[in-house]
Amino acid sequence: MAEADGKSSVLNDGSEEPDPGEDQRREGDASAATEGHSGSQAAPRDAGDEAKNKPMPDAKVARVPGEEEEDTDSMDGSGLYSLTEEGERESEGGRRERVNERDAGKRAARKRNRPSGGTAHHSSSSDEDDDDEEEEEDQEEEEDEQAMDSWLGAELRDLSRPSWRAVPSLKSREIGRGSHQFVRRVCGARGLVQRLELQGRLERHTGCVNTLHFNPSGTRLASGSDDLRVVVWDWARRRAELEFDSGHKSNVFQAKFLPHSGDSTLAMCARDGQIRVAELSATQRCKNTKRVAQHKGAAHKLALEPDSPCSFLSAGEDAIVFAIDLRLDRPANKLVVVKEGDKKVGLYTIFVNPVNTHHFAVGGRDQYVRIYDQRKINENENNGVLKKFCPSHLVSSESKTNITCLVYSHDGTELLTSYNDEDIYLFDSSHSDGADYRRRYKGHRNNATVKGVNFYGPSSEFVISGSDCGHIYLWDKVSARIVQFMEGDRGGVVNCLEPHPHLPGLATSGLDHDVKLWSPTAENLTGLKGLKDSDEKDILLSLEQAQIPGFWVKKRSLKRGCRSGSLLRIRRRASKLPLTSVLLVNVQTLENKIDDLRLSY
């Protein structure tokens, strides 16, 4: 009968007052046992057992006014993100009050759901330990939320007022005022960036599309793929004008039109380490491809010199930078071997300063951006490096941070760098050696592939990157706030982003086998719909990898076997996201899976 007593206490919301009918039930049970009858007297007892064994739903006991019943652990609407439009933001005080009410309701529900939670006579030391552990988890969860709020809001600035307005600009153009600047201002207008939407797909490849490049006039688009083929598109008509075998033996990583060549020369590099050049004819066919250089490891990127139709640079995982001049009998000349001390640094990216073409920057298997001057590379002095940049918190970091991509701005004054398992950083290229970053762009996830980054706009007004979640992010360069968020690849990661050289649009590609074209034709400005849900997992993983204070608790909780609300939410969200959910199937092996996926295709 002790169990029946405990159950009665629970059903009366923890009250210790006896049930008025309890004595009568006891007398009835006693008489039934004496007389040996079980028919009518046993029915109430069976009904009581059934009620006792039936689980009590949390929603009925722990109901907090105003909350939805769909998912009591949902992070939606909890105010963890400061990335939405002004009209969608809650006040800080109201948000905290709602979180506190929710946590109090959850704690009360847990107490009422325990079989003896409301009766002091039946409490045990194990119940008290559970209470302490649950309260500790709630506190850790609240600290996590506060840390995320603080991290996301740090280093952000207010968005400036739009510098371009459609109606006044159109009127001015009609009367010939500022007409020569009209297109440039349109391409850099935030209002058009916030109206970008998918216009069409170019489908021809049978493998992941790793590279995109517009010709200087913007009329043709070259793409290269894991299928070892290169396609030249008339993207406006959405048809392939030329398709040919690259000659490479493994994944094609880049294919670029050489400037001032009449679109007749394409430079290519690939996983096999070869640097090849394709000669195209005016009759839409490929005359031949030939190898001009060979790296001992994969060659990920080429760097074109803006005014040269016959020279460019290549960088490989063997740490070598080749200067290639197609006018020479032996085109490849070893320019520098990139080292940190005596250790070689494998390279993933290279870019030439578009204004001062003697300068080029490289990045790879460490945290440093290195800038060289081709005219004075002396490997006996500072390994030939002109200057190095690195975010200050990564200089002494023990994490294995690599640079997957870097690009110069349109005027060569800024250098944009994307780190794996980290964020995107903007450096001033004119600063002295060792200078820290100027801006930091957060929210995306760069882990699964060698991911690209780029500027968008004729004056580099925006920063654009893909993410492991298959989405495309655009940040306002000055404020570092997300202004556009689009679903890119449904089946994989977005790696390549190529803005059109003269029009407000871009092409993107990734693990899907097609090329996607985007233009600002949406009727309404973006509401950043889906940013919170889709990005929750990416941000939490990035925070954990970056060792943000407060987020190490999750790793500790996993090791000791606790299932905190935050981790349950991450797991539930991961099952709904289209990709990389494998990272969260077994969270205890997360670090091993990240190491396996790092910088692999």
N, C-alpha and C positions, 0 to 999 in steps of 0.2 A: 504493500500500500504506500510505501515511501515514494515510489515513482508516481503514483496517482496524486499524492500530495504535491510533489514538485510540479507536476503538469498543471494542477489547479492553480498554483501560484503563477505560473507563466501565463496562463490564459487570462488571468485577472490582472495583467500588466504589472506583475511583480508585487502585488499587494499581499500582506501576510494575514489578512482577515480570513477566517474560515468561511467556506462556502456554506450557506444556510442549509442546503440539502445534503451536506456531506454525512452528517450523523445518520440520517435516514438511509442513505445508500449503504453505510457500513452495517446497520442493523439488517437490511435486506440481504446483503451478502452473507452475513453470519447465519441467518435463518435458512438461506438456500443451501449452505454447506451442511447444516444439521439435517435437513429433510432429504438431502441427496437429489434435489431437483435442479435442472440446469436450463429448462426451456425459457420461460418468460423472464426469469431473474438474470440469466446470462446475457440477454440481449443488451441491456444498458452497458454492461462491462465490456462486451465486444465492441460496441460503438465507441466507448472511451478509448480502448486500445487503438482502434483505427484512427481516431483523431490524434492520439499521441504519436503514432508512427507517421502520420502525414506531415511532410515538411511545410514549414510556414514560409510563405513567399516574402522576400525582402521588401518588395514594393509596397505591401500593405502595412508593414510594421514601421519601415524606415522612410515613409513618404515625406518628402520635404515639399512644402507648397511651392508651386511654380516650376518644379522640375519635370522633365519628360520621363516617361516610363520606359523608353526604348533601351537605354543603356545608362545605368546609374554611374558607370565608370567613365563615361564619355568625356573627352576633353573639349568637345564642341561648346563654344559659348563661355568657356571658363576664363577667357581673357588672357591666354598664354601668349598670344601673338599680338604684335603691334604693327602688323603689315597690311591691315585692311584700310579702306577709305575712312575719312574722318567720321562720316555718319554712322559707321558700324562700331566705333570704339566705345567702350564703357568707361565710366570713371573708375579710378583706382580704388576709392573707398567702397563703392558698391560691389565691385568685383571681389574684394577681400571678404566683405560681409557675406556674400553668397557662398564663397568657398568655405568659410567657417561654419555656416549653417549646414552645408552639405556634409562636412566632416563630422559635425556633432550628430547629425541624423544617422550617419553610418555607424558611429560608435554605439549609439543607443540601440540600433537595430541588432548589432552583434550581441549586445548584452541580453536583449530580449529573446534572441534566437537560441541561446544556450539553454539546455534543459533545466538547469537550476540557477539561471542567471538572476532571477528576481528574488530568491529566498536566501537570506543571510545564513540560515542554519545549514544549508547544503553547499555553500561555497567552499572551494578547495584552493590549495596553493597553485595547482595547475591553471585554474581559471584566472587567478591573479596574474600569473606569468603571461597568459594569453592577452589579458588586458594591457599589461605593460608593453608587450611586443607589438600589439596593434596600435597603441598610442604612439610608440616610437616610429612605426611605419608611416602613420599619418603625418607625424612631424617631418619625417624625411621627405615624404611626398610633397608637403607644402614648401619645404626648403627647395626642392627641385623646381617647383613651379616658379618660385621667386627668382631662383638662379636663371631660369630660362628667360623670364621677363627681362631681367637685368642684362643678360647677354645679348638678346635680340635688340634691345633698345640702345645698347652702348654704341658709340661712334657714329650715330646717325645724326643727320641734320634735317632741318625742315626743307620741304620741297619749295623751290622758288615759284613765283607766278609764271604761267606759260609765256614764253617770249614771242610766240607766233600765234596770231589770231587770223582765222580764215577770211572773214568778210573784209576787214581793212586791208589785208594783204592782196586779195583779189582785186579790190578797187584800185589799189595803188598800181598793180600790174596793168590794169586796163588803160591807165593814163600814162604808162611808160615810166613810172617812178619805181626804181629798185627792181626792175624786171629781171636783170641779170643775176640777182641774188635769190629770186623766188624759189627755184628748185632746191637750192641748198638749205634755205630756211624750212621748206616743207619737209625735206628728208630728216632734219634734226628736230622736228616738232614733237613734243611729248604727246600731244593729242592724237597724232597719227600712230605713234608707237603703241598707244593704248587701244588702238583700233585694229591692230594686226590680227589677221585670222588666216586659216589655211585656204589657199586658192586652188591647189591641185597637186598631183603627184606625177613624178616621172618614173616609169617602171620599165626596167630593162635588165637590171643586174639580177644575178641569182645568188648573191652573197651580201654580207654587210658592206655598206657604202662608207668608206673611210676618208674620202677626200672630195672636196668641191672647190672649184675655182672659176670665177668669171674672167673672160678676156677683158683687156683694158676698156673696150668700148661697151661692154656689158651685154653684147648680143648673143654670146655663146657661153655655155657652161660645161666644164669638163668634170667628170666624176670617175673615180677609181674604186675598185671593190676587191673583196676577198676572192671573187671569181677570176681574178688576174686580168680582167678586161678593163679598158678605158672607153668611156662613151662621151662624145661631144654632142651636146644638146642644143637645139633651137628651143630654148626654154619657153619663149613667148607662145610658140605654136605647140609646145609640149610634144615634140617629136625628136627622135635621135637622128642626127645628120651623119654621124660617123661612129662606128664601133670597131675596135681592133684589139688584138692580143698584145698586151704590154711587153711580153718577152720575159717578165719576171717569173720566178719559180715559187714565190710565196706572196702573201697578202700585199696588195698595192696600198701604200700608206699616203702617198701624195702624187698629184699630177697637176702641173701648173703651166699656163701659157707664159712663154718668155715675152717680156714687153718689147714693143717695136719690131716684132718679127712677122707681122702680118698674120698672126694666129697660125703660123706654119710650123712652129716648134713647141713641143711639149717636153718638159723635164719631169722625170718620175723617180720615185724611190720606193723601197719595199722592205719587207721583213727579211728577204734574202741578202740584204746589204748592198745590192746593186744600185747604182745611179745610172739611169738610162735616159736617152733622148729619142723622141719620136719625131720624124719629119712627115708633115702632112701636106697633101697636095690641094690645089684649088678645086679639084674634081671630087672632093669628099672621099678621099681614101688615104690610107697610111702607106707611105713609100717604104719605110723601114724603121726599125728601132735598133739602137746600138748602145752598148755599155761604155760609159765614160769614166767610171770610178767604181771601186769595190771596198766597202767597209767589212770588217771582220765580225761585226754584229749587225743587228737590224738597224736600218736607216729610217728614222721616223719623219724627218722634216727637211725641207729645202728652204733656202732664203734667197729671194730674187733681189737683184739690184735694180731699182726703179727705172734707170735710164739705159740699161745695158741689155741688148738682145742676145748676147752670147756668153755671159758670165753669171755665175750664181754660186752659192755656198751650200754645202751639205753637212749634216751632223749625224753621227752614229753612236750606237751603244759601245763601240770600242774607244770612245772618248776623243775621236779624231774629227777635226773640222777640215774638209777639203774645199779649196778654192778651185772652181772648174771654169776653164776658158775654152770654149768650143773652137776657137781659132787656132789652137795649138795641136800639134801632132799627138802629144800626150796631155790631154786636157786637165787631168787631176794633179793638183799640187797640195801637199800636206801643209796646212796653214798653222795649226797648233794642236797639241795634245793637251786636253783639259785635265788639270790635276788639282788636288787639294793636298798640299804637302808633297809626299811622294806617291800618293795613291791616285790612280786614274778615276775620273768621274764619267760614267756613261751618260750620254746625252740623249734627250728626248725632243728637244726643241731648239730652234735657232731663228733669229730674225735680224734683218738689216735695218739700221736707222734710215727712214725714208728721206731725211734731209741731209744728214751727214753720213753718206754711204760708206765711209771708211770704218765706221763703228758698227759692230754687231754684238748681239747679246745671245747667250746660250744658257740653258738650264737642263738639269737632269737628276742624277741619283744622289743629290744632296739638297740642302736648303738654300743654296746661294745662287743668286743671279750674277753672272759674270759678264762684264762688258770688255771687249777688246777693240783695239785700233789696229787695222790691218797694216798700217804703215810702220808700226813700231812694236812688234811682238818679240820680246826677248824672254825666252823661257827660263833664263838664268836669273831674272829679276821678277820676283812675285809671280812666277810661272807665266809671265807674259800678260797678266791681267791688268787692265786699266783701272777698273774699280769693281767692287762687289757690293750687292745689296742683299739684305735679309731682314725679315720681321724680327724685332729685337727678342721676342719671346721664343723664337725658334733657333736662335744662335746657339744656345747651350742645351737645347731640347734633346732628350734621349730618344724621342720617337723617330722612326724612319720616314721622314718627310721628303718627298721628291717633288720636283717641278715638272708638271706634265705639259704645260704650254706657256709661252710668253709672246707678247706682241707689242710693238711700238704704236703710239698714237699717230694721227695723221701728220703732225708736225715734228715728231721725234722727241718731244719734250717729256713724254710720260711713257712708262713701261708697265704693262699689265701682266701679272703673273698668277697662274693657277696652281695650287698645291694639292696633291692627293691627300685625302683624309684631313683636309684643312680648308681654308677659305681662299678667296681671290684678293690679291693685294695690288695696290697702285703705288708705284714709285716715281719720283721725279728724276729723270735720267741726268739732269744737270747737277744733281746734288753730289757731294763728295763721297769718297769711299766709306762704306759702312753706314750710310744714312738709313733711317727707318722709313717705313711705308707712310704714305699720306692718307690713303683710304683703304677700307676693308669692306668686302661685299660678302654677305652671309646668306644662308638659307638653302643653297643647293647641296648636293652630295657628289663628291668626286672620289670614287674608290675603285669601281669595277674595271675601268679602261683608262687608256691614255687620253684624257679628255681635253678638248680644245676650249679656248676662250677668245673673245674678240671685242673690238670696239664696234659700236653701231652709230651711224650718223656721219655726215661730212666733216664735222669738227670733233668727232669722237665724244659725242654728248652722252652716250650710254655704254654700258657694259653688258655683254650677252654671253651666256654659258648654258650648256646642257647639264643634265643631272642624271644620276643613276635611277631616279624614279621615272625617267622617260619624259620629263617636262623641260621646257625652255624658260629660262629666267632672263629678264632684262632689268637692270638697275639704272637709276639715274646716277650718273657718274659723280656729281658733286655731293648730293645728299646721301648716297649709298642706300637709298630706299628702292624696294622692288616696285616697278611701275607696270610690268607686264609679266604674265605667267600663262604659258600655253602648253597643251599636251602635244608632245612631239612624236616620239616613237611608242606605239602601244606594246610592241614586243621586246623592247630593249632600251638601251642607254642612248641618249643623244650625244654624239661626239663632235660633230663638225657643224660649224655655223659660218656661213659666207654671206655677208651683206652685199647687195648690189652696189656697184661703184657709183651710180648716178641716180638711182631711183629709190623711193621709200619702200623697200622690200628686201627679202633675204631668202636664201635656200638653206635647208638643214638636212642632215642625214645621221644615221647611227646604226644600230643593230638590225633595224628593218632593212629590207632589200630595195627600198625606193628612195627617191629624193623628194622632199616636200618644199613647196613654194608658198611663201607668205607675203601678204600685202595688206595695207591699211584700209580695208573695205567694210569693216564691221559698222553697223548702224550706231551702236552705243559704245561708250568707253568701257574698258574692262572693269569688272568688279573683283578681279582676282579670285574668281570662284574656284573653290577646291584647293586653294593654296594651303589652308590650315590642315585639312585632312591628309592631303597627299604629302605634305612636307613634314608632318609630325615625326615620322620615323627617321627621315634624313637628318633633321636637326638634332634629335636626341642622340643618334649615333655619332654625329659630328661633335657634339658637346662632350660625349664620353671620350672620343679619340683625342680631342683637344685638351682633356683633363680640366674642364671647367669646374670650379669649386661647386660641390653639391651633387654632381652627377656621378662621382665615384661610388656613391651609396648603392646605386643599382648593381654594380659589379659585385660589391660586397654582399648584397642581399642574395644574389644568385649563388654565390659560393657557399653561403650558409643554408641555402634551400628555401629562403623566404620567397613568397609570391606577392610582391607589393602591387598596389593598384596601378602604379605607373607602368610596371612591366606587363601586367595583364592587358593594359590598354595598348601597349606597343604590339604585343602578340596578336591581339584581336585586329588591330589596324593592318598589321602586316598581311594577314590572310585576305584583306580586301584590296591590297595594292597590286598592280599588274606585274611588278618585277622586283628582283632582288629580295623577295620575301624569304629566300633560302637562308639569308643571313640571320633570320630571326626564328627559324624553325627550332633550332637548338641554341639558345642564347649562351649557354655555357661554353660553346666552342666558337663564339663570335670572333675572337681574336685570331684563331687559327684560320677561319674562313677568310678573314680580311687579308691575312698574309698570302693565302693561296690566290686570291683574286687580284691582289695589287699589281697594277701595271701589266696585266695579262689580257688577252683578247678572247 
